Amino acid sequence: MIDGAFVGTIAGIGLLLVWLSFWEGSAPRVRRTGPVSAWLEQVRDDLVAVGLGTLPAAAVPAISLGAGAGMLIIIWSISGALIPAAAIGAVISLVPPLVLRSLARARRSALRDAWPEVVDHLTSAIRAGMSLPEALGQLGEHGPEQLRPQFSEFARDYQASGSFASSLDRLKDRLADPVADRIVEALRITRDVGGTDLGVLLRTLSAFLREDARTRAELEARQSWTVNASRLALAAPWIVLALMSTRPQAAQAYDTPAGLLVIIVAAVVSVIAYRVMLAIARLPQDERVLR
């Protein structure tokens, strides 16, 4: 009697788990809205892009505040002037997110030439009769070198779960790239609704990505020296202020209401100049709208 009840319980639990597996990944992925949440999402994508995906997004502002506070204490202890120390600390606190964003952009720029190769591999695999999960999984062995770990993880995810949708979601999170989002969603729609135009779509996408990469490379090569010179001109006054703050006599000149006014005006002008420079020089960037 007890053995029968035990077997029935185990069988019931097994049937319940089988039934729940059919609903895996069917719930919509909820994204919080708001400027802070959007900024943290961007920081998370940048961390993934530079290979620091295990680091939480909240660590970046924490590191920024820590760096700024540390610099404030160092300059204040050397010069005894609070206002210049606070100004330098505020500037230093902006460095970690700016460096992270720059590294992420450089990483995505380096991948521009890899995405057409990924699409070509998918086209060849699908034409050879592979299923979509197999075509994606084989990129872990034969795809571009810098993207093989992510596609190998997809293959392991799919083998473990058998859910194509949830494996695609995790692949998108690992790649954190707008081009990858478009490729993944095209494959997802093809898997869900079927169709015979996937090969044409992938070939068109490959041609577009190659043309876009070639055009962007030419434009960035022409404007890079101008942008770098503008950034150096923007940073120069704050570097000079930091060097002057190491001398107590010079730092005391800024530790007054007039010195505070000069620093505030310089900060406002610097921010306006930087935003104008970005608006003029920056090329349009793809945004992740298919998260």
Secondary structure, 3 states (H helix, E strand, C coil): CHHHHHHHHHHHHHHHHHHHHCCCCCCCCCCCCCHHHHHHHHHHHHHHHCCCCCCCCCHHHHHHHHHHHHHHHHHHHHHCCHHHHHHHHHHHHCHHHHHHHHHHHHHHHHCCCHHHHHHHHHHHHHHCCCCHHHHHHCHHHHCCHHHHHHHHHHHHHHHHHCCHHHHHHHHHHHHCCHHHHHHHHHHHHHHHHCCCCHHHHHHHHHHHHHHHHHHHHHHHHHHHHHHHHHHHHHHHHHHHHHHHHCCHHHHHCCCCHHHHHHHHHHHHHHHHHHHHHHHHHCCCCCCCCCC
